[in-house]
Amino acid sequence: MTSHVKALTVAIVAALVLSACANTVRGVGRDVQQTADAVEDVAS
């Protein structure tokens, strides 16, 4: 493989990994928000 192909492959893999991380963080944020809403509903 040429160095250009290796660099492109690494860039694509990095982009996929980072997009998966972003989705995970977004999902955790939603879960935390839902938990806070549930606690607020019970408290009131």
mmCIF entry with sequence, helices, sheets and N, C-alpha, C, O atoms, coordinates in Angstrom:
data_MODEL
# 
_entry.id   MODEL 
# 
_entity.id                         1 
_entity.type                       polymer 
_entity.pdbx_number_of_molecules   1 
# 
_entity_poly.entity_id                      1 
_entity_poly.type                           'polypeptide(L)' 
_entity_poly.nstd_linkage                   no 
_entity_poly.nstd_monomer                   no 
_entity_poly.pdbx_seq_one_letter_code       MTSHVKALTVAIVAALVLSACANTVRGVGRDVQQTADAVEDVAS 
_entity_poly.pdbx_seq_one_letter_code_can   MTSHVKALTVAIVAALVLSACANTVRGVGRDVQQTADAVEDVAS 
_entity_poly.pdbx_strand_id                 A 
# 
loop_
_entity_poly_seq.entity_id 
_entity_poly_seq.num 
_entity_poly_seq.mon_id 
_entity_poly_seq.hetero 
1 1  MET n 
1 2  THR n 
1 3  SER n 
1 4  HIS n 
1 5  VAL n 
1 6  LYS n 
1 7  ALA n 
1 8  LEU n 
1 9  THR n 
1 10 VAL n 
1 11 ALA n 
1 12 ILE n 
1 13 VAL n 
1 14 ALA n 
1 15 ALA n 
1 16 LEU n 
1 17 VAL n 
1 18 LEU n 
1 19 SER n 
1 20 ALA n 
1 21 CYS n 
1 22 ALA n 
1 23 ASN n 
1 24 THR n 
1 25 VAL n 
1 26 ARG n 
1 27 GLY n 
1 28 VAL n 
1 29 GLY n 
1 30 ARG n 
1 31 ASP n 
1 32 VAL n 
1 33 GLN n 
1 34 GLN n 
1 35 THR n 
1 36 ALA n 
1 37 ASP n 
1 38 ALA n 
1 39 VAL n 
1 40 GLU n 
1 41 ASP n 
1 42 VAL n 
1 43 ALA n 
1 44 SER n 
# 
_struct_asym.id          A 
_struct_asym.entity_id   1 
# 
_struct_conf.conf_type_id            HELX_P 
_struct_conf.id                      HELX_P1 
_struct_conf.pdbx_PDB_helix_id       AA1 
_struct_conf.beg_label_comp_id       SER 
_struct_conf.beg_label_asym_id       A 
_struct_conf.beg_label_seq_id        3 
_struct_conf.pdbx_beg_PDB_ins_code   ? 
_struct_conf.end_label_comp_id       ALA 
_struct_conf.end_label_asym_id       A 
_struct_conf.end_label_seq_id        43 
_struct_conf.pdbx_end_PDB_ins_code   ? 
_struct_conf.beg_auth_comp_id        SER 
_struct_conf.beg_auth_asym_id        A 
_struct_conf.beg_auth_seq_id         3 
_struct_conf.end_auth_comp_id        ALA 
_struct_conf.end_auth_asym_id        A 
_struct_conf.end_auth_seq_id         43 
_struct_conf.pdbx_PDB_helix_class    1 
_struct_conf.details                 ? 
_struct_conf.pdbx_PDB_helix_length   41 
# 
_struct_conf_type.id          HELX_P 
_struct_conf_type.criteria    ? 
_struct_conf_type.reference   ? 
# 
loop_
_atom_site.group_PDB 
_atom_site.id 
_atom_site.type_symbol 
_atom_site.label_atom_id 
_atom_site.label_alt_id 
_atom_site.label_comp_id 
_atom_site.label_asym_id 
_atom_site.label_entity_id 
_atom_site.label_seq_id 
_atom_site.pdbx_PDB_ins_code 
_atom_site.Cartn_x 
_atom_site.Cartn_y 
_atom_site.Cartn_z 
_atom_site.occupancy 
_atom_site.B_iso_or_equiv 
_atom_site.pdbx_formal_charge 
_atom_site.auth_seq_id 
_atom_site.auth_comp_id 
_atom_site.auth_asym_id 
_atom_site.auth_atom_id 
_atom_site.pdbx_PDB_model_num 
ATOM 1   N N  . MET A 1 1  ? 0.844   -1.189 0.000  1.00 0.00 ? 1  MET A N  1 
ATOM 2   C CA . MET A 1 1  ? 0.000   0.000  0.000  1.00 0.00 ? 1  MET A CA 1 
ATOM 3   C C  . MET A 1 1  ? 0.884   1.244  0.000  1.00 0.00 ? 1  MET A C  1 
ATOM 4   O O  . MET A 1 1  ? 1.935   1.284  0.639  1.00 0.00 ? 1  MET A O  1 
ATOM 5   N N  . THR A 1 2  ? 0.441   2.224  -0.712 1.00 0.00 ? 2  THR A N  1 
ATOM 6   C CA . THR A 1 2  ? 1.197   3.470  -0.709 1.00 0.00 ? 2  THR A CA 1 
ATOM 7   C C  . THR A 1 2  ? 0.877   4.257  0.554  1.00 0.00 ? 2  THR A C  1 
ATOM 8   O O  . THR A 1 2  ? -0.110  3.983  1.236  1.00 0.00 ? 2  THR A O  1 
ATOM 9   N N  . SER A 1 3  ? 1.703   5.216  0.849  1.00 0.00 ? 3  SER A N  1 
ATOM 10  C CA . SER A 1 3  ? 1.496   6.018  2.057  1.00 0.00 ? 3  SER A CA 1 
ATOM 11  C C  . SER A 1 3  ? 0.207   6.844  1.974  1.00 0.00 ? 3  SER A C  1 
ATOM 12  O O  . SER A 1 3  ? -0.406  7.140  2.999  1.00 0.00 ? 3  SER A O  1 
ATOM 13  N N  . HIS A 1 4  ? -0.202  7.213  0.759  1.00 0.00 ? 4  HIS A N  1 
ATOM 14  C CA . HIS A 1 4  ? -1.439  7.978  0.597  1.00 0.00 ? 4  HIS A CA 1 
ATOM 15  C C  . HIS A 1 4  ? -2.648  7.122  0.949  1.00 0.00 ? 4  HIS A C  1 
ATOM 16  O O  . HIS A 1 4  ? -3.586  7.595  1.591  1.00 0.00 ? 4  HIS A O  1 
ATOM 17  N N  . VAL A 1 5  ? -2.625  5.881  0.534  1.00 0.00 ? 5  VAL A N  1 
ATOM 18  C CA . VAL A 1 5  ? -3.742  4.989  0.830  1.00 0.00 ? 5  VAL A CA 1 
ATOM 19  C C  . VAL A 1 5  ? -3.799  4.705  2.329  1.00 0.00 ? 5  VAL A C  1 
ATOM 20  O O  . VAL A 1 5  ? -4.883  4.661  2.911  1.00 0.00 ? 5  VAL A O  1 
ATOM 21  N N  . LYS A 1 6  ? -2.654  4.514  2.950  1.00 0.00 ? 6  LYS A N  1 
ATOM 22  C CA . LYS A 1 6  ? -2.614  4.287  4.392  1.00 0.00 ? 6  LYS A CA 1 
ATOM 23  C C  . LYS A 1 6  ? -3.154  5.497  5.140  1.00 0.00 ? 6  LYS A C  1 
ATOM 24  O O  . LYS A 1 6  ? -3.938  5.351  6.078  1.00 0.00 ? 6  LYS A O  1 
ATOM 25  N N  . ALA A 1 7  ? -2.742  6.682  4.731  1.00 0.00 ? 7  ALA A N  1 
ATOM 26  C CA . ALA A 1 7  ? -3.201  7.908  5.384  1.00 0.00 ? 7  ALA A CA 1 
ATOM 27  C C  . ALA A 1 7  ? -4.708  8.075  5.224  1.00 0.00 ? 7  ALA A C  1 
ATOM 28  O O  . ALA A 1 7  ? -5.389  8.473  6.169  1.00 0.00 ? 7  ALA A O  1 
ATOM 29  N N  . LEU A 1 8  ? -5.229  7.780  4.058  1.00 0.00 ? 8  LEU A N  1 
ATOM 30  C CA . LEU A 1 8  ? -6.666  7.882  3.813  1.00 0.00 ? 8  LEU A CA 1 
ATOM 31  C C  . LEU A 1 8  ? -7.425  6.872  4.667  1.00 0.00 ? 8  LEU A C  1 
ATOM 32  O O  . LEU A 1 8  ? -8.476  7.189  5.225  1.00 0.00 ? 8  LEU A O  1 
ATOM 33  N N  . THR A 1 9  ? -6.903  5.677  4.767  1.00 0.00 ? 9  THR A N  1 
ATOM 34  C CA . THR A 1 9  ? -7.535  4.643  5.579  1.00 0.00 ? 9  THR A CA 1 
ATOM 35  C C  . THR A 1 9  ? -7.574  5.057  7.050  1.00 0.00 ? 9  THR A C  1 
ATOM 36  O O  . THR A 1 9  ? -8.599  4.903  7.714  1.00 0.00 ? 9  THR A O  1 
ATOM 37  N N  . VAL A 1 10 ? -6.476  5.573  7.547  1.00 0.00 ? 10 VAL A N  1 
ATOM 38  C CA . VAL A 1 10 ? -6.425  6.034  8.940  1.00 0.00 ? 10 VAL A CA 1 
ATOM 39  C C  . VAL A 1 10 ? -7.416  7.175  9.157  1.00 0.00 ? 10 VAL A C  1 
ATOM 40  O O  . VAL A 1 10 ? -8.094  7.212  10.183 1.00 0.00 ? 10 VAL A O  1 
ATOM 41  N N  . ALA A 1 11 ? -7.509  8.092  8.218  1.00 0.00 ? 11 ALA A N  1 
ATOM 42  C CA . ALA A 1 11 ? -8.430  9.224  8.349  1.00 0.00 ? 11 ALA A CA 1 
ATOM 43  C C  . ALA A 1 11 ? -9.882  8.747  8.373  1.00 0.00 ? 11 ALA A C  1 
ATOM 44  O O  . ALA A 1 11 ? -10.686 9.265  9.149  1.00 0.00 ? 11 ALA A O  1 
ATOM 45  N N  . ILE A 1 12 ? -10.225 7.781  7.547  1.00 0.00 ? 12 ILE A N  1 
ATOM 46  C CA . ILE A 1 12 ? -11.597 7.265  7.509  1.00 0.00 ? 12 ILE A CA 1 
ATOM 47  C C  . ILE A 1 12 ? -11.930 6.550  8.811  1.00 0.00 ? 12 ILE A C  1 
ATOM 48  O O  . ILE A 1 12 ? -13.007 6.746  9.374  1.00 0.00 ? 12 ILE A O  1 
ATOM 49  N N  . VAL A 1 13 ? -11.011 5.724  9.286  1.00 0.00 ? 13 VAL A N  1 
ATOM 50  C CA . VAL A 1 13 ? -11.244 5.008  10.543 1.00 0.00 ? 13 VAL A CA 1 
ATOM 51  C C  . VAL A 1 13 ? -11.381 5.999  11.694 1.00 0.00 ? 13 VAL A C  1 
ATOM 52  O O  . VAL A 1 13 ? -12.255 5.836  12.546 1.00 0.00 ? 13 VAL A O  1 
ATOM 53  N N  . ALA A 1 14 ? -10.541 7.011  11.732 1.00 0.00 ? 14 ALA A N  1 
ATOM 54  C CA . ALA A 1 14 ? -10.619 8.016  12.790 1.00 0.00 ? 14 ALA A CA 1 
ATOM 55  C C  . ALA A 1 14 ? -11.965 8.748  12.754 1.00 0.00 ? 14 ALA A C  1 
ATOM 56  O O  . ALA A 1 14 ? -12.562 9.001  13.800 1.00 0.00 ? 14 ALA A O  1 
ATOM 57  N N  . ALA A 1 15 ? -12.437 9.083  11.566 1.00 0.00 ? 15 ALA A N  1 
ATOM 58  C CA . ALA A 1 15 ? -13.725 9.767  11.434 1.00 0.00 ? 15 ALA A CA 1 
ATOM 59  C C  . ALA A 1 15 ? -14.864 8.886  11.943 1.00 0.00 ? 15 ALA A C  1 
ATOM 60  O O  . ALA A 1 15 ? -15.774 9.376  12.612 1.00 0.00 ? 15 ALA A O  1 
ATOM 61  N N  . LEU A 1 16 ? -14.820 7.603  11.634 1.00 0.00 ? 16 LEU A N  1 
ATOM 62  C CA . LEU A 1 16 ? -15.860 6.692  12.102 1.00 0.00 ? 16 LEU A CA 1 
ATOM 63  C C  . LEU A 1 16 ? -15.840 6.551  13.620 1.00 0.00 ? 16 LEU A C  1 
ATOM 64  O O  . LEU A 1 16 ? -16.891 6.543  14.262 1.00 0.00 ? 16 LEU A O  1 
ATOM 65  N N  . VAL A 1 17 ? -14.659 6.442  14.185 1.00 0.00 ? 17 VAL A N  1 
ATOM 66  C CA . VAL A 1 17 ? -14.540 6.316  15.641 1.00 0.00 ? 17 VAL A CA 1 
ATOM 67  C C  . VAL A 1 17 ? -15.049 7.580  16.327 1.00 0.00 ? 17 VAL A C  1 
ATOM 68  O O  . VAL A 1 17 ? -15.783 7.499  17.312 1.00 0.00 ? 17 VAL A O  1 
ATOM 69  N N  . LEU A 1 18 ? -14.666 8.732  15.819 1.00 0.00 ? 18 LEU A N  1 
ATOM 70  C CA . LEU A 1 18 ? -15.105 9.988  16.432 1.00 0.00 ? 18 LEU A CA 1 
ATOM 71  C C  . LEU A 1 18 ? -16.605 10.192 16.303 1.00 0.00 ? 18 LEU A C  1 
ATOM 72  O O  . LEU A 1 18 ? -17.232 10.727 17.217 1.00 0.00 ? 18 LEU A O  1 
ATOM 73  N N  . SER A 1 19 ? -17.194 9.779  15.189 1.00 0.00 ? 19 SER A N  1 
ATOM 74  C CA . SER A 1 19 ? -18.646 9.931  15.048 1.00 0.00 ? 19 SER A CA 1 
ATOM 75  C C  . SER A 1 19 ? -19.371 8.994  16.010 1.00 0.00 ? 19 SER A C  1 
ATOM 76  O O  . SER A 1 19 ? -20.430 9.345  16.530 1.00 0.00 ? 19 SER A O  1 
ATOM 77  N N  . ALA A 1 20 ? -18.823 7.826  16.248 1.00 0.00 ? 20 ALA A N  1 
ATOM 78  C CA . ALA A 1 20 ? -19.427 6.911  17.223 1.00 0.00 ? 20 ALA A CA 1 
ATOM 79  C C  . ALA A 1 20 ? -19.356 7.514  18.619 1.00 0.00 ? 20 ALA A C  1 
ATOM 80  O O  . ALA A 1 20 ? -20.306 7.391  19.393 1.00 0.00 ? 20 ALA A O  1 
ATOM 81  N N  . CYS A 1 21 ? -18.252 8.158  18.948 1.00 0.00 ? 21 CYS A N  1 
ATOM 82  C CA . CYS A 1 21 ? -18.115 8.807  20.263 1.00 0.00 ? 21 CYS A CA 1 
ATOM 83  C C  . CYS A 1 21 ? -19.143 9.924  20.420 1.00 0.00 ? 21 CYS A C  1 
ATOM 84  O O  . CYS A 1 21 ? -19.742 10.076 21.485 1.00 0.00 ? 21 CYS A O  1 
ATOM 85  N N  . ALA A 1 22 ? -19.342 10.686 19.384 1.00 0.00 ? 22 ALA A N  1 
ATOM 86  C CA . ALA A 1 22 ? -20.299 11.791 19.454 1.00 0.00 ? 22 ALA A CA 1 
ATOM 87  C C  . ALA A 1 22 ? -21.706 11.265 19.700 1.00 0.00 ? 22 ALA A C  1 
ATOM 88  O O  . ALA A 1 22 ? -22.457 11.838 20.490 1.00 0.00 ? 22 ALA A O  1 
ATOM 89  N N  . ASN A 1 23 ? -22.065 10.177 19.028 1.00 0.00 ? 23 ASN A N  1 
ATOM 90  C CA . ASN A 1 23 ? -23.392 9.590  19.235 1.00 0.00 ? 23 ASN A CA 1 
ATOM 91  C C  . ASN A 1 23 ? -23.544 9.059  20.649 1.00 0.00 ? 23 ASN A C  1 
ATOM 92  O O  . ASN A 1 23 ? -24.617 9.175  21.242 1.00 0.00 ? 23 ASN A O  1 
ATOM 93  N N  . THR A 1 24 ? -22.494 8.482  21.191 1.00 0.00 ? 24 THR A N  1 
ATOM 94  C CA . THR A 1 24 ? -22.543 7.961  22.555 1.00 0.00 ? 24 THR A CA 1 
ATOM 95  C C  . THR A 1 24 ? -22.732 9.090  23.558 1.00 0.00 ? 24 THR A C  1 
ATOM 96  O O  . THR A 1 24 ? -23.555 8.979  24.467 1.00 0.00 ? 24 THR A O  1 
ATOM 97  N N  . VAL A 1 25 ? -21.988 10.161 23.405 1.00 0.00 ? 25 VAL A N  1 
ATOM 98  C CA . VAL A 1 25 ? -22.102 11.307 24.317 1.00 0.00 ? 25 VAL A CA 1 
ATOM 99  C C  . VAL A 1 25 ? -23.492 11.914 24.218 1.00 0.00 ? 25 VAL A C  1 
ATOM 100 O O  . VAL A 1 25 ? -24.084 12.283 25.232 1.00 0.00 ? 25 VAL A O  1 
ATOM 101 N N  . ARG A 1 26 ? -24.010 12.018 23.015 1.00 0.00 ? 26 ARG A N  1 
ATOM 102 C CA . ARG A 1 26 ? -25.359 12.570 22.824 1.00 0.00 ? 26 ARG A CA 1 
ATOM 103 C C  . ARG A 1 26 ? -26.390 11.682 23.521 1.00 0.00 ? 26 ARG A C  1 
ATOM 104 O O  . ARG A 1 26 ? -27.320 12.184 24.152 1.00 0.00 ? 26 ARG A O  1 
ATOM 105 N N  . GLY A 1 27 ? -26.226 10.375 23.407 1.00 0.00 ? 27 GLY A N  1 
ATOM 106 C CA . GLY A 1 27 ? -27.144 9.438  24.056 1.00 0.00 ? 27 GLY A CA 1 
ATOM 107 C C  . GLY A 1 27 ? -27.086 9.531  25.568 1.00 0.00 ? 27 GLY A C  1 
ATOM 108 O O  . GLY A 1 27 ? -28.121 9.473  26.232 1.00 0.00 ? 27 GLY A O  1 
ATOM 109 N N  . VAL A 1 28 ? -25.903 9.673  26.114 1.00 0.00 ? 28 VAL A N  1 
ATOM 110 C CA . VAL A 1 28 ? -25.749 9.827  27.566 1.00 0.00 ? 28 VAL A CA 1 
ATOM 111 C C  . VAL A 1 28 ? -26.428 11.114 28.021 1.00 0.00 ? 28 VAL A C  1 
ATOM 112 O O  . VAL A 1 28 ? -27.081 11.143 29.064 1.00 0.00 ? 28 VAL A O  1 
ATOM 113 N N  . GLY A 1 29 ? -26.276 12.160 27.247 1.00 0.00 ? 29 GLY A N  1 
ATOM 114 C CA . GLY A 1 29 ? -26.934 13.426 27.581 1.00 0.00 ? 29 GLY A CA 1 
ATOM 115 C C  . GLY A 1 29 ? -28.445 13.284 27.635 1.00 0.00 ? 29 GLY A C  1 
ATOM 116 O O  . GLY A 1 29 ? -29.095 13.828 28.528 1.00 0.00 ? 29 GLY A O  1 
ATOM 117 N N  . ARG A 1 30 ? -29.002 12.552 26.678 1.00 0.00 ? 30 ARG A N  1 
ATOM 118 C CA . ARG A 1 30 ? -30.452 12.320 26.681 1.00 0.00 ? 30 ARG A CA 1 
ATOM 119 C C  . ARG A 1 30 ? -30.870 11.510 27.904 1.00 0.00 ? 30 ARG A C  1 
ATOM 120 O O  . ARG A 1 30 ? -31.880 11.815 28.539 1.00 0.00 ? 30 ARG A O  1 
ATOM 121 N N  . ASP A 1 31 ? -30.092 10.476 28.233 1.00 0.00 ? 31 ASP A N  1 
ATOM 122 C CA . ASP A 1 31 ? -30.417 9.648  29.392 1.00 0.00 ? 31 ASP A CA 1 
ATOM 123 C C  . ASP A 1 31 ? -30.384 10.464 30.678 1.00 0.00 ? 31 ASP A C  1 
ATOM 124 O O  . ASP A 1 31 ? -31.265 10.321 31.527 1.00 0.00 ? 31 ASP A O  1 
ATOM 125 N N  . VAL A 1 32 ? -29.385 11.308 30.826 1.00 0.00 ? 32 VAL A N  1 
ATOM 126 C CA . VAL A 1 32 ? -29.275 12.151 32.022 1.00 0.00 ? 32 VAL A CA 1 
ATOM 127 C C  . VAL A 1 32 ? -30.456 13.114 32.091 1.00 0.00 ? 32 VAL A C  1 
ATOM 128 O O  . VAL A 1 32 ? -31.018 13.331 33.165 1.00 0.00 ? 32 VAL A O  1 
ATOM 129 N N  . GLN A 1 33 ? -30.826 13.680 30.971 1.00 0.00 ? 33 GLN A N  1 
ATOM 130 C CA . GLN A 1 33 ? -31.960 14.610 30.943 1.00 0.00 ? 33 GLN A CA 1 
ATOM 131 C C  . GLN A 1 33 ? -33.258 13.899 31.322 1.00 0.00 ? 33 GLN A C  1 
ATOM 132 O O  . GLN A 1 33 ? -34.061 14.435 32.085 1.00 0.00 ? 33 GLN A O  1 
ATOM 133 N N  . GLN A 1 34 ? -33.462 12.703 30.796 1.00 0.00 ? 34 GLN A N  1 
ATOM 134 C CA . GLN A 1 34 ? -34.673 11.946 31.120 1.00 0.00 ? 34 GLN A CA 1 
ATOM 135 C C  . GLN A 1 34 ? -34.712 11.584 32.602 1.00 0.00 ? 34 GLN A C  1 
ATOM 136 O O  . GLN A 1 34 ? -35.769 11.634 33.230 1.00 0.00 ? 34 GLN A O  1 
ATOM 137 N N  . THR A 1 35 ? -33.565 11.222 33.153 1.00 0.00 ? 35 THR A N  1 
ATOM 138 C CA . THR A 1 35 ? -33.492 10.903 34.582 1.00 0.00 ? 35 THR A CA 1 
ATOM 139 C C  . THR A 1 35 ? -33.811 12.130 35.420 1.00 0.00 ? 35 THR A C  1 
ATOM 140 O O  . THR A 1 35 ? -34.559 12.041 36.393 1.00 0.00 ? 35 THR A O  1 
ATOM 141 N N  . ALA A 1 36 ? -33.254 13.267 35.051 1.00 0.00 ? 36 ALA A N  1 
ATOM 142 C CA . ALA A 1 36 ? -33.522 14.509 35.781 1.00 0.00 ? 36 ALA A CA 1 
ATOM 143 C C  . ALA A 1 36 ? -35.004 14.868 35.703 1.00 0.00 ? 36 ALA A C  1 
ATOM 144 O O  . ALA A 1 36 ? -35.590 15.301 36.695 1.00 0.00 ? 36 ALA A O  1 
ATOM 145 N N  . ASP A 1 37 ? -35.607 14.691 34.537 1.00 0.00 ? 37 ASP A N  1 
ATOM 146 C CA . ASP A 1 37 ? -37.039 14.970 34.388 1.00 0.00 ? 37 ASP A CA 1 
ATOM 147 C C  . ASP A 1 37 ? -37.868 14.050 35.282 1.00 0.00 ? 37 ASP A C  1 
ATOM 148 O O  . ASP A 1 37 ? -38.829 14.495 35.910 1.00 0.00 ? 37 ASP A O  1 
ATOM 149 N N  . ALA A 1 38 ? -37.500 12.772 35.340 1.00 0.00 ? 38 ALA A N  1 
ATOM 150 C CA . ALA A 1 38 ? -38.236 11.815 36.165 1.00 0.00 ? 38 ALA A CA 1 
ATOM 151 C C  . ALA A 1 38 ? -38.111 12.165 37.646 1.00 0.00 ? 38 ALA A C  1 
ATOM 152 O O  . ALA A 1 38 ? -39.094 12.098 38.384 1.00 0.00 ? 38 ALA A O  1 
ATOM 153 N N  . VAL A 1 39 ? -36.919 12.535 38.079 1.00 0.00 ? 39 VAL A N  1 
ATOM 154 C CA . VAL A 1 39 ? -36.711 12.913 39.475 1.00 0.00 ? 39 VAL A CA 1 
ATOM 155 C C  . VAL A 1 39 ? -37.510 14.170 39.804 1.00 0.00 ? 39 VAL A C  1 
ATOM 156 O O  . VAL A 1 39 ? -38.104 14.274 40.877 1.00 0.00 ? 39 VAL A O  1 
ATOM 157 N N  . GLU A 1 40 ? -37.520 15.111 38.884 1.00 0.00 ? 40 GLU A N  1 
ATOM 158 C CA . GLU A 1 40 ? -38.278 16.346 39.087 1.00 0.00 ? 40 GLU A CA 1 
ATOM 159 C C  . GLU A 1 40 ? -39.773 16.052 39.195 1.00 0.00 ? 40 GLU A C  1 
ATOM 160 O O  . GLU A 1 40 ? -40.456 16.647 40.028 1.00 0.00 ? 40 GLU A O  1 
ATOM 161 N N  . ASP A 1 41 ? -40.286 15.151 38.370 1.00 0.00 ? 41 ASP A N  1 
ATOM 162 C CA . ASP A 1 41 ? -41.708 14.800 38.414 1.00 0.00 ? 41 ASP A CA 1 
ATOM 163 C C  . ASP A 1 41 ? -42.069 14.137 39.736 1.00 0.00 ? 41 ASP A C  1 
ATOM 164 O O  . ASP A 1 41 ? -43.132 14.403 40.296 1.00 0.00 ? 41 ASP A O  1 
ATOM 165 N N  . VAL A 1 42 ? -41.192 13.279 40.233 1.00 0.00 ? 42 VAL A N  1 
ATOM 166 C CA . VAL A 1 42 ? -41.459 12.595 41.496 1.00 0.00 ? 42 VAL A CA 1 
ATOM 167 C C  . VAL A 1 42 ? -41.399 13.587 42.657 1.00 0.00 ? 42 VAL A C  1 
ATOM 168 O O  . VAL A 1 42 ? -42.183 13.488 43.601 1.00 0.00 ? 42 VAL A O  1 
ATOM 169 N N  . ALA A 1 43 ? -40.486 14.526 42.591 1.00 0.00 ? 43 ALA A N  1 
ATOM 170 C CA . ALA A 1 43 ? -40.301 15.478 43.681 1.00 0.00 ? 43 ALA A CA 1 
ATOM 171 C C  . ALA A 1 43 ? -41.443 16.485 43.768 1.00 0.00 ? 43 ALA A C  1 
ATOM 172 O O  . ALA A 1 43 ? -41.685 17.058 44.831 1.00 0.00 ? 43 ALA A O  1 
ATOM 173 N N  . SER A 1 44 ? -42.139 16.702 42.671 1.00 0.00 ? 44 SER A N  1 
ATOM 174 C CA . SER A 1 44 ? -43.205 17.720 42.711 1.00 0.00 ? 44 SER A CA 1 
ATOM 175 C C  . SER A 1 44 ? -44.578 17.129 42.885 1.00 0.00 ? 44 SER A C  1 
ATOM 176 O O  . SER A 1 44 ? -45.564 17.863 42.935 1.00 0.00 ? 44 SER A O  1 
# 
